[in-house]
Amino acid sequence: MIEASATAPDRTLQGIGWMVFTTLCFVTVTCIVRHLGNGMPAAEGAFIRYLIGLIMLLPLAGPLVRNPPGRRAWTIYTFRSLVHAIAVMLWFYAMARVPIAEVTAIGYTAPIYVALGAALFLGESMKLRRIIAILVAFAGTLIILRPGVQEISPGHLAQVIAAPCFACSFLIAKRMTDTIDATSIVIMLSLGCTVFLFPVALADWVDPSWDQIGWLALTAVFATAGHWSMTRAFGCAPITVTQPVGFLQLVWATMLGMAIFGEPVDPWVLIGGAVVIGSATYISHREAVAARKARTPPAAATKI
């Protein structure tokens, strides 16, 4: 017991370190997509990113090939991939048109939709404190968007729609983890997104340059590294510690948006983002407590 208590602070610091690295990985992905901008259609950029990611994961597909999914699993994989592909296209579209700080801040609403969806579709209880946290998160979103004060562009709407789509994808994954290993879930998502994005990308195809392909390859690498390090963070520290550290992604996005893309710092985005993250942190804490009681995995955000 003494040894365990002595090592707990070290593991918490490791978790914080992994989460800081996670925020850097994800904000790098955001900046790369922002850099590509309108030079490539959103569906094409998403397709190339997932195709490269699928190629990277193929060496791990041996167990999946030896034990292929059944019909029910294929149905679930297909539906999840469709929803996730829509979310990714919307995210790529938003990134080319909206300041990266605003896209990042709106993206923090995903855990809220996860909590709402868990209550509606997974039968989890919808207590008053969860309802209040969801309402607070939506208030934070309104602070970011400020309808009637600033123009809400199609890019804003795309990201607002993308967040619940990502949440739906996570809810399906959460249910699948009860019977399917994580590696198979990730590989099948990459395969499904590649297949669904291909016809949409082909309809508006623009021959990419090697420079663009190189940037998208980096996107796949950093996205994969971000998901891996986030998993390590959750394994080392409580989610109530790691979730607030995720706020750094909004800080990095604001700084890089200003330094690289000349985007002005909007204090309302930071305030609204802080409100959303505070609510998401509370909900994540409640989900973690409920998960320990019901022996189910805690909730976590879906990134690209």
C-alpha positions in Angstrom: 0.0 0.0 0.0 2.8 2.4 0.8 4.5 1.8 -2.5 1.3 2.3 -4.4 0.6 5.6 -2.7 4.1 6.7 -3.4 3.9 6.0 -7.1 0.4 7.5 -7.5 1.7 11.1 -7.9 4.2 10.0 -10.4 1.5 8.3 -12.5 -0.6 11.4 -12.3 2.3 13.5 -13.6 2.8 11.0 -16.4 -0.9 11.2 -17.3 -0.7 15.0 -17.4 2.4 14.8 -19.6 0.7 12.3 -22.0 -2.3 14.6 -22.2 -0.2 17.7 -22.9 1.4 15.7 -25.7 -2.1 14.7 -26.9 -3.1 18.3 -27.2 0.0 19.1 -29.2 -0.7 16.2 -31.6 -4.3 17.2 -32.1 -3.7 20.9 -32.6 -1.0 19.9 -35.1 -3.6 18.0 -37.1 -5.9 21.0 -36.9 -3.2 23.4 -38.1 -2.2 21.1 -41.0 -5.8 20.9 -42.2 -6.1 24.6 -41.8 -2.9 25.1 -43.9 -4.4 23.0 -46.7 -7.4 25.2 -46.6 -9.6 25.3 -49.8 -6.9 23.9 -52.0 -8.5 20.5 -51.7 -12.1 19.5 -51.3 -13.0 18.4 -47.8 -14.1 14.9 -48.8 -10.9 14.3 -50.8 -8.7 15.5 -47.9 -10.5 13.2 -45.5 -10.4 10.3 -47.9 -6.6 10.6 -48.4 -6.0 11.0 -44.6 -8.0 7.8 -43.9 -6.5 5.8 -46.8 -3.0 6.6 -45.4 -4.1 5.7 -41.9 -5.5 2.4 -43.1 -2.2 1.6 -44.8 -0.4 2.3 -41.6 -2.7 -0.1 -39.7 -2.6 -3.0 -42.1 0.4 -4.7 -40.3 -1.9 -5.1 -37.3 -4.8 -6.6 -39.2 -3.7 -10.2 -39.0 -6.1 -11.3 -36.2 -9.0 -9.5 -37.9 -8.3 -11.4 -41.2 -8.1 -14.8 -39.3 -11.3 -14.1 -37.4 -13.5 -11.9 -39.7 -16.5 -10.1 -38.2 -20.0 -11.7 -38.3 -23.0 -10.1 -40.0 -24.1 -8.2 -37.0 -20.6 -6.7 -36.4 -20.4 -5.8 -40.1 -23.7 -3.9 -39.8 -22.5 -2.0 -36.7 -19.1 -1.2 -38.3 -20.9 0.0 -41.5 -23.2 2.4 -39.7 -20.5 3.8 -37.4 -18.2 4.4 -40.4 -20.9 6.2 -42.3 -21.6 8.5 -39.3 -17.9 9.1 -38.7 -17.2 9.8 -42.4 -19.9 12.5 -42.4 -18.4 14.0 -39.2 -14.9 14.0 -40.7 -16.1 15.7 -43.9 -17.9 18.4 -41.9 -14.8 18.9 -39.8 -12.5 19.3 -42.8 -15.0 21.7 -44.3 -15.2 23.8 -41.1 -11.4 23.9 -40.7 -10.9 25.5 -44.1 -13.4 28.3 -43.2 -13.4 29.0 -39.5 -10.6 30.1 -37.2 -9.0 27.1 -35.6 -9.7 28.3 -32.0 -13.5 28.4 -32.8 -13.5 25.0 -34.4 -11.5 23.6 -31.4 -13.8 25.2 -28.9 -17.0 23.9 -30.6 -15.5 20.5 -30.8 -15.4 20.3 -27.0 -19.2 19.8 -27.0 -18.8 16.2 -28.2 -18.6 14.7 -24.6 -21.9 16.5 -23.9 -23.6 14.8 -26.8 -22.1 11.5 -25.6 -23.7 11.9 -22.2 -27.0 12.9 -23.8 -26.9 10.0 -26.2 -26.0 7.5 -23.4 -29.1 8.5 -21.6 -31.3 8.3 -24.7 -30.0 5.2 -26.3 -28.0 3.2 -23.7 -30.5 3.6 -20.9 -28.2 5.5 -18.5 -29.9 7.7 -16.0 -30.6 11.4 -16.8 -30.3 13.1 -13.4 -30.7 16.8 -12.8 -27.0 17.5 -12.4 -26.3 16.0 -15.9 -29.1 18.0 -17.4 -27.7 21.2 -15.8 -24.2 20.4 -17.1 -25.6 19.9 -20.6 -27.4 23.2 -20.5 -24.3 24.9 -19.3 -22.3 23.4 -22.2 -24.9 24.7 -24.7 -24.7 28.1 -23.1 -20.9 28.0 -23.6 -21.5 27.1 -27.3 -23.8 30.1 -27.7 -21.0 32.3 -26.1 -18.6 31.1 -28.8 -21.1 31.5 -31.7 -22.9 34.6 -30.4 -25.8 34.4 -32.9 -27.2 37.8 -33.7 -23.9 39.5 -32.7 -21.6 37.8 -35.3 -22.4 36.0 -38.5 -22.8 32.2 -38.2 -21.1 30.9 -41.3 -21.6 27.5 -43.0 -18.3 26.5 -41.5 -19.7 27.1 -38.0 -22.8 25.1 -38.8 -20.6 22.3 -40.2 -18.7 22.0 -36.9 -21.8 22.2 -34.8 -23.3 19.3 -36.7 -20.0 17.4 -36.7 -19.8 17.3 -32.9 -22.9 15.1 -32.3 -21.9 12.9 -35.3 -18.5 12.3 -33.6 -20.5 11.6 -30.3 -22.7 9.1 -32.1 -19.6 7.3 -33.4 -18.1 7.1 -29.9 -21.3 5.8 -28.4 -21.3 2.9 -30.9 -17.6 2.3 -30.2 -18.3 2.3 -26.4 -20.9 -0.5 -26.9 -18.6 -2.5 -29.2 -15.7 -2.5 -26.8 -17.7 -5.0 -24.6 -17.1 -7.8 -27.1 -14.5 -6.5 -29.7 -10.8 -5.5 -29.2 -9.8 -1.9 -29.7 -7.4 -2.6 -32.6 -10.1 -4.3 -34.7 -12.5 -1.3 -34.0 -9.9 1.2 -35.2 -8.9 -0.8 -38.3 -12.6 -1.3 -39.3 -13.3 2.4 -38.8 -10.4 3.4 -41.0 -11.5 0.9 -43.6 -15.2 2.0 -43.5 -14.3 5.7 -43.7 -12.0 5.1 -46.6 -14.8 3.3 -48.5 -17.5 5.8 -47.7 -15.4 8.8 -48.4 -14.1 7.5 -51.8 -17.2 8.1 -54.0 -17.8 11.6 -52.4 -14.1 12.5 -53.0 -14.2 11.1 -56.5 -17.2 13.2 -57.4 -15.2 16.4 -56.8 -11.7 15.1 -57.3 -8.8 17.5 -57.7 -5.4 15.9 -58.4 -3.4 16.4 -55.2 0.2 17.5 -55.3 2.8 15.5 -53.5 3.1 18.3 -51.1 -0.6 18.0 -50.1 -0.2 14.2 -49.8 2.8 14.7 -47.6 0.8 17.0 -45.3 -2.1 14.6 -45.1 0.3 11.7 -44.3 1.6 13.8 -41.4 -2.1 14.3 -40.3 -2.5 10.6 -40.2 0.6 10.1 -38.1 -0.2 12.9 -35.6 -3.8 11.8 -35.3 -2.8 8.2 -34.5 -0.2 9.4 -32.0 -2.7 11.6 -30.4 -5.2 8.8 -29.9 -2.5 6.5 -28.5 -1.1 9.1 -26.1 -4.7 10.0 -24.9 -5.2 6.4 -24.1 -2.0 6.4 -22.1 -3.1 9.5 -20.3 -6.4 7.9 -19.2 -4.5 4.9 -18.0 -2.2 7.0 -15.8 -4.4 9.7 -14.3 -8.1 10.2 -13.4 -10.2 11.7 -16.1 -10.9 14.6 -13.8 -7.2 15.5 -14.1 -6.7 14.8 -17.8 -9.9 16.5 -19.1 -9.0 20.0 -17.9 -5.5 19.6 -19.3 -7.2 19.2 -22.7 -8.1 22.9 -22.5 -4.5 23.5 -23.5 -5.5 22.5 -27.1 -7.7 25.6 -27.2 -4.8 27.7 -25.9 -2.4 26.2 -28.5 -5.0 26.7 -31.3 -5.5 30.3 -30.3 -1.8 31.0 -30.3 -1.0 29.2 -33.5 -4.0 30.7 -35.2 -2.7 34.2 -34.3 1.0 33.5 -35.1 0.7 31.4 -38.3 -2.6 32.4 -39.9 -3.0 35.9 -38.5 -6.3 35.1 -36.8 -7.3 37.6 -34.1 -7.6 36.4 -30.5 -11.3 36.4 -29.6 -11.8 36.4 -25.8 -15.4 35.2 -26.2 -14.1 32.0 -27.8 -11.8 31.4 -24.8 -14.6 32.2 -22.3 -17.1 30.0 -24.1 -14.5 27.3 -24.5 -13.8 27.4 -20.7 -17.5 27.0 -19.9 -17.9 24.1 -22.3 -14.8 22.4 -21.0 -15.9 22.9 -17.4 -19.2 21.2 -18.1 -17.5 18.5 -20.1 -15.1 17.8 -17.3 -17.9 17.5 -14.8 -19.8 15.1 -17.0 -16.6 13.1 -17.7 -16.2 12.8 -13.9 -19.7 11.6 -13.4 -19.3 9.1 -16.3 -16.1 7.8 -14.7 -17.8 7.3 -11.4 -20.7 5.5 -13.0 -18.3 3.4 -15.1 -16.5 2.2 -12.0 -19.8 1.2 -10.5 -21.1 -0.5 -13.6 -17.7 -1.7 -14.8 -18.0 0.0 -18.1 -15.3 2.2 -19.8 -15.2 6.0 -19.2 -16.2 8.4 -21.9 -13.5 10.1 -24.1 -13.6 12.6 -27.0 -13.6 11.4 -30.9 -11.0 13.0 -33.0 -10.2 12.6 -36.3 
